[in-house]
Amino acid sequence: MARQTGVDDLDARLIALFTADPHVGVLGASRTLGVARGTVQARLDRLQERGVIKSFAPQVDTGALGYPVTAFCTLEIRQRQGHAPVVAHLSAIPEVLEIHSITGVGDLVVRIVARDNADLGRVIDEIIDDTHVLRANTAICLVTHLDHRTGPLVDAAARSAPDTP
């Protein structure tokens, strides 16, 4: 059986509502959207099972947490043993927030945070303190113009979904 992908208009409105007001709850969502409570719960369950909604966990502002410096570090690695040893090393560093394998120049791109520029130097030193890391190139984020978002993508996916009977 093929895995269902995409969302419809109700899914998109449900995701938008919970994104805007995570405390709305199932009953509040059913009232706001004008659908049955059971429909909301079933839709949320289905969206979670399919992996569309990954978590209801709070989003943490790293700046408010005391880590206002964000940087992106592109790593070239020794690939003889694959990415796993480097990913394990990086995963042990709390300031490493994301790790992505990439194409082009470099093998991994890592999003990191730090308390200040001196602390960023410490984090980078920790990152490159691995025999599998050959080279690092770091770019400090000066201003975030658009933070992580998915709302417009969810809306576009709902608009492009085939009509269901």
C-alpha positions in Angstrom: 0.0 0.0 0.0 1.4 3.4 -1.0 2.1 5.9 1.8 -0.2 8.9 1.7 1.5 12.2 1.3 0.3 15.8 1.3 -2.5 17.5 3.2 -5.9 18.9 2.4 -7.5 22.2 3.3 -8.7 21.0 6.7 -5.3 19.5 7.6 -3.7 22.8 6.6 -6.1 24.9 8.7 -5.5 22.5 11.6 -1.7 22.8 11.3 -2.0 26.6 11.0 -4.2 26.8 14.1 -1.9 24.7 16.3 1.1 26.6 15.0 -0.4 29.9 15.9 -1.9 28.7 19.2 -0.3 25.4 20.5 -2.5 25.6 23.6 -5.8 25.6 21.7 -6.5 21.9 22.4 -8.7 19.5 20.5 -12.0 20.9 21.7 -10.9 24.5 21.0 -9.7 23.5 17.5 -13.0 21.8 16.8 -14.9 24.9 17.8 -12.6 27.3 15.9 -12.6 25.1 12.7 -16.3 24.2 12.9 -15.7 20.4 12.8 -16.4 17.6 15.2 -13.9 17.0 18.1 -13.4 13.4 16.8 -12.5 14.7 13.4 -9.8 17.0 14.8 -8.4 14.2 16.9 -8.4 11.7 14.0 -6.8 14.3 11.7 -4.1 15.0 14.3 -3.4 11.3 14.9 -3.2 10.7 11.2 -0.8 13.7 10.6 1.4 12.4 13.4 1.4 8.8 12.1 2.4 10.0 8.7 5.1 12.2 10.1 3.7 15.5 8.8 3.4 16.8 12.4 6.7 15.8 14.0 6.1 17.1 17.5 4.0 19.3 19.8 7.1 20.2 21.8 7.8 23.9 22.5 10.0 25.8 20.2 13.0 27.2 22.1 14.5 30.6 21.3 18.2 30.0 21.5 18.9 33.7 22.0 16.6 33.9 25.0 18.3 30.7 26.3 21.6 32.6 26.3 23.0 31.6 22.9 22.4 34.6 20.7 25.1 33.8 18.1 24.2 31.4 15.3 26.6 30.1 12.7 26.7 27.6 9.9 29.7 25.4 9.6 30.5 23.5 6.4 32.7 20.4 7.1 34.8 18.4 4.9 35.3 14.9 6.4 37.3 11.8 5.9 34.7 9.6 4.3 36.5 6.2 4.7 34.1 5.3 7.5 31.1 7.2 6.3 29.4 10.1 8.1 28.4 8.1 11.2 31.6 8.8 13.3 31.4 12.5 12.6 27.7 12.7 13.3 28.2 10.8 16.6 31.0 13.3 17.5 28.9 16.3 16.6 25.8 15.0 18.3 27.6 15.0 21.6 28.1 18.8 21.4 25.1 20.6 22.9 25.5 23.7 20.8 25.2 21.7 17.5 21.5 22.0 16.6 21.3 20.5 13.1 23.5 18.3 10.9 22.8 17.8 7.2 24.7 15.9 4.5 25.1 18.1 1.5 26.3 18.1 -2.1 28.8 20.5 -3.5 31.8 21.9 -1.6 31.8 20.2 1.8 30.2 17.0 3.1 28.1 18.3 6.1 26.6 21.6 7.1 26.0 22.1 10.8 24.0 24.8 12.5 25.5 25.8 15.8 24.9 28.4 18.5 27.1 30.1 21.0 27.0 32.6 23.9 29.3 35.1 22.1 32.1 35.0 19.4 34.7 33.7 21.9 32.4 30.9 22.8 31.8 30.3 19.1 35.5 29.7 18.8 35.3 27.1 21.6 32.4 25.3 19.8 34.3 25.3 16.5 37.4 23.9 18.2 35.2 21.2 19.7 33.7 20.4 16.3 37.1 20.1 14.5 38.6 18.0 17.4 37.8 14.8 15.5 40.2 12.8 13.3 37.5 12.5 10.7 37.0 16.3 10.2 39.5 17.6 7.7 38.4 21.2 7.3 35.7 23.6 8.5 34.4 26.8 7.0 32.2 28.8 9.3 29.8 31.7 8.5 28.3 33.7 11.3 24.7 34.7 11.0 24.3 38.4 11.3 20.6 38.8 11.1 17.8 36.2 10.6 15.4 37.6 8.1 13.2 34.6 7.9 13.2 32.0 10.7 12.3 28.4 10.2 8.7 28.3 8.8 6.4 25.7 7.2 3.1 27.6 7.0 3.3 28.7 3.4 4.5 25.3 2.3 1.6 23.6 4.1 -0.8 26.0 2.4 0.8 25.3 -1.0 0.6 21.5 -0.4 -3.1 21.8 0.4 -3.8 23.8 -2.7 -2.1 21.3 -4.9 -3.7 18.3 -3.3 -6.2 16.4 -5.5 -9.8 16.9 -4.6 -11.1 14.1 -2.4 -14.6 12.8 -2.8 
